[in-house]
Amino acid sequence: MPPTTPYDPVDQTGVVIEGLDVGAVVADIHEQGYRVVEGFLDSSLMQTIERAFNTEVMFTEMRAIGTSTGRTWRAHNLLAKTRAADPVFLDPRLRAIVDGVIGQYSQINIATLFNTLPGETRQALHQDDGLWPIPRPHPSFLCNVIIAFDEFTRAKGATHVVPFSHTWTKPVDQSVESIQVELEPGSAIFWEGGLWHGGGANTTATSERMGFFISHLVSYLRPSDLQLVSVPRDVVREMPKKLQRLLGYYPFGNGVDGRDPLDTLYDGIVVHPDARLAEHWRQQD
């Protein structure tokens, strides 16, 4: 076996947190590419988050991958706009699952609320890790989750997945057989970034399908939504340290003048006097 590194997935075998067998969840994600966790969020937290979403966060129209209807609405950059969802990002079960899939050094890639409206067509099957041009097969570097706020049914466009496709090395035909994963409100589906999947068509006349999407990426790749820029520094200062780290404030790869970037949140970037002197002499040359 090759030697392990700090970036390898954490062995969660036998780990149980708040009654959830994290090891079994992680094993299923590695094996079949996804896993449903029922009752992941309780109704009171969901109500708090949904209330915040209705008062603090603006939705924008966004055409989904492979559709052109504009019948999907999204609220991006949630960590900059509300603190209501912070308990979800810091949930020890979520943290342990992500650690088990992609390792302990991860960052938030995307955090968004979406609402699939009646009339939305089916999304094209795709791989979320396809944004990074890394030859396959490759280690897992993306772990995603959708938490259902409304009932996810086939008619409302429950997510299509192609089991075991995260191990495939070539693109799938869009006609490949898939299954739709139905969810009750509060339940979640986790998947590995290479899994072929896509949102379904909402064929109902009046029913919406709201969900909370969180994507985690290994710390050493550049995220789709650059959290270091999109979340204002005064907002970051008020966050718990663990959440600050998840935005990308790691001391390696993103260091600032050889220092932990978290230090610069509070005292700015301090330039050593000798550095100013060296710059003065460079200007004289």
Backbone hydrogen bonds, N-H to C=O, Kabsch-Sander energy under -0.5 kcal/mol:
donor,donor_aa,acceptor,acceptor_aa,energy
8,D,5,T,-1.7
10,V,99,D,-2.6
12,Q,10,V,-0.8
15,V,12,Q,-2.5
17,I,20,L,-2.3
20,L,17,I,-2.3
21,D,19,G,-0.5
22,V,15,V,-1.1
22,V,20,L,-1.6
23,G,15,V,-1.4
25,V,21,D,-1.9
26,V,22,V,-2.8
27,A,23,G,-2.2
28,D,24,A,-2.1
29,I,25,V,-2.1
30,H,26,V,-2.5
31,E,27,A,-2.1
32,Q,28,D,-3.0
33,G,28,D,-0.8
33,G,29,I,-1.1
34,Y,28,D,-0.6
35,R,190,F,-2.2
37,V,188,A,-3.0
38,E,36,V,-0.5
40,F,37,V,-0.7
40,F,186,G,-0.9
41,L,186,G,-2.3
46,M,42,D,-2.0
47,Q,43,S,-2.3
48,T,44,S,-1.9
49,I,45,L,-2.6
50,E,46,M,-2.8
51,R,47,Q,-2.4
52,A,48,T,-2.0
53,F,49,I,-2.7
54,N,50,E,-1.8
55,T,51,R,-0.8
55,T,52,A,-0.8
56,E,52,A,-3.5
57,V,52,A,-0.8
57,V,53,F,-0.6
60,T,74,R,-2.7
62,M,72,T,-2.4
67,T,64,A,-2.2
73,W,115,N,-2.5
74,R,60,T,-2.8
75,A,113,L,-2.9
76,H,74,R,-0.6
78,L,111,A,-1.4
80,A,77,N,-1.3
81,K,77,N,-0.5
81,K,78,L,-1.4
82,T,78,L,-1.9
86,D,83,R,-1.3
88,V,85,A,-1.5
89,F,85,A,-1.3
90,L,86,D,-1.8
91,D,88,V,-1.1
95,R,91,D,-2.6
96,A,92,P,-2.0
97,I,93,R,-2.3
98,V,94,L,-2.6
99,D,95,R,-2.4
100,G,96,A,-1.9
101,V,97,I,-1.4
102,I,98,V,-2.9
103,G,98,V,-0.8
103,G,99,D,-1.2
104,Q,8,D,-0.5
106,S,104,Q,-1.1
107,Q,217,L,-2.9
108,I,246,L,-4.0
109,N,215,S,-3.4
110,I,215,S,-1.2
112,T,213,F,-2.6
113,L,75,A,-1.8
114,F,211,G,-2.6
115,N,73,W,-2.7
116,T,209,R,-2.6
117,L,71,R,-2.8
117,L,115,N,-0.7
119,G,202,N,-2.5
120,E,117,L,-1.9
123,Q,199,G,-2.9
124,A,65,I,-2.3
126,H,197,H,-2.4
128,D,193,G,-0.6
129,D,193,G,-2.2
130,G,127,Q,-1.6
131,L,128,D,-0.9
132,W,129,D,-1.2
134,I,132,W,-2.7
143,C,216,H,-2.2
144,N,191,W,-2.6
145,V,214,I,-2.1
146,I,189,I,-2.0
147,I,212,F,-2.5
148,A,146,I,-0.5
148,A,187,S,-2.8
149,F,210,M,-2.5
150,D,210,M,-1.6
152,F,183,L,-2.9
153,T,151,E,-0.8
157,G,153,T,-0.5
157,G,154,R,-1.1
158,A,153,T,-2.4
160,H,198,G,-3.4
161,V,179,I,-2.7
162,V,196,W,-2.1
164,F,32,Q,-3.0
165,S,162,V,-1.9
167,T,164,F,-1.5
168,W,165,S,-1.3
176,V,173,D,-2.3
179,I,161,V,-2.6
181,V,159,T,-2.7
182,E,180,Q,-0.8
183,L,152,F,-1.4
186,G,148,A,-3.5
187,S,184,E,-2.4
188,A,37,V,-2.5
189,I,146,I,-2.3
190,F,35,R,-2.8
191,W,144,N,-2.3
192,E,33,G,-2.3
193,G,142,L,-2.6
195,L,192,E,-2.3
197,H,126,H,-2.0
198,G,160,H,-2.0
200,G,157,G,-2.1
202,N,120,E,-1.7
203,T,155,A,-2.6
203,T,201,A,-1.1
204,T,155,A,-0.6
209,R,116,T,-1.6
211,G,114,F,-2.3
212,F,147,I,-2.4
213,F,112,T,-3.1
213,F,211,G,-0.6
214,I,145,V,-2.5
215,S,110,I,-2.9
216,H,143,C,-2.6
217,L,107,Q,-2.8
218,V,141,F,-1.8
219,S,105,Y,-2.3
221,L,218,V,-1.3
225,D,109,N,-1.5
226,L,224,S,-0.6
227,Q,225,D,-1.4
229,V,226,L,-1.5
230,S,226,L,-2.7
231,V,227,Q,-1.9
235,V,232,P,-0.7
236,V,232,P,-2.1
237,R,233,R,-2.1
238,E,235,V,-1.0
239,M,236,V,-1.9
244,Q,240,P,-2.0
245,R,241,K,-2.4
246,L,242,K,-1.8
247,L,243,L,-0.9
247,L,244,Q,-0.8
248,G,245,R,-1.9
249,Y,244,Q,-1.5
250,Y,248,G,-2.3
256,V,259,R,-2.1
257,D,255,G,-0.5
259,R,256,V,-1.7
263,D,260,D,-1.7
264,T,260,D,-0.6
264,T,261,P,-0.5
265,L,261,P,-0.5
265,L,262,L,-1.1
266,Y,263,D,-1.3
267,D,263,D,-1.9
268,G,264,T,-1.1
270,V,268,G,-0.8
271,V,269,I,-0.6
272,H,270,V,-0.5
275,A,272,H,-1.3
276,R,272,H,-1.2
277,L,273,P,-1.9
278,A,274,D,-2.5
279,E,275,A,-2.0
280,H,276,R,-2.1
281,W,277,L,-2.0
282,R,278,A,-1.9
283,Q,279,E,-1.8
284,Q,280,H,-0.8
285,D,281,W,-0.8
285,D,282,R,-0.7
